[in-house]
Amino acid sequence: MIITDTGVPEEHIAYDEWGGETMLRLEDGWCSAVDRETLMCTIYENRPWICREFEMGSFECVEQRTDVMG
């Protein structure tokens, strides 16, 4: 969920069944803001709150990605 207005570009926002803002996931489950060549966030300065909870590439980040992505 996008909890705060961090400036996430509209093209990266999806809406859940309750109308809440979430990050857009591509058909294969990848976040639409991740560059697949570099595996870096393309909107890092404007990333949502939940993405700010973990340093990119940290153990916690990787663990959360694994939990979500399998």
N, C-alpha and C positions, 0 to 999 in steps of 0.2 A: 504494500500500500504506500502511496505517496502521501506522507503525513503532513509535510510542510510545503509551502510554495517555494521551491528552490530554483525555479526557472527551467525545469525539464521541458525541452521542446515538445510541442504538441504531437509531432510525428512519432514520438517514443512513448506516448501515453495510451493505455487501453482502459476500459472500464469493466469492473466486475459485475456480477449479477445484481448487486445492490447499488450500483452506480458509483462505487468508490474508484478512485484513480489508482491504477497499477502500472508498472512498467510493461510496455508491449513486449510480448514474447513472439518470436518467429515460429513458423510451423514445426521446426525441430526442437523448440524449447529454449533456444538461445535468446538472451536479452538483445533487443534491437539496437542497443547502444554500444555493444561490444564489437570492436574491430577484430575479425577472425584471424587476420594475419599477425597482429601484434598482441592480441588478447587484452588490449587496453580499452578502457572506457572512453568513448568518443565525446562524452558530455561530463567528464570528471568534475569540472568546476560547478556544474549544475546538477549533479547527481542527487537522487532523492535521499531522504533522511536515513532509510535502512541501509543504503550503500555507504553512508558516512560512518556507520557503526563499526565497520571493519576496514583496516588498511588493506588496500588492494594487493592480492597475492599472499596475504598473511595466512597462517594456519587456520584461523577462524573463518576467513573469507573462503578458502578452499573447502573447508569442512561444510560450510553452509551451502556452497554451490553443489557439493556432492550430495548433500541431503535432498536438495531440490531437484537436481538434474539426474541423480542416480549414478 
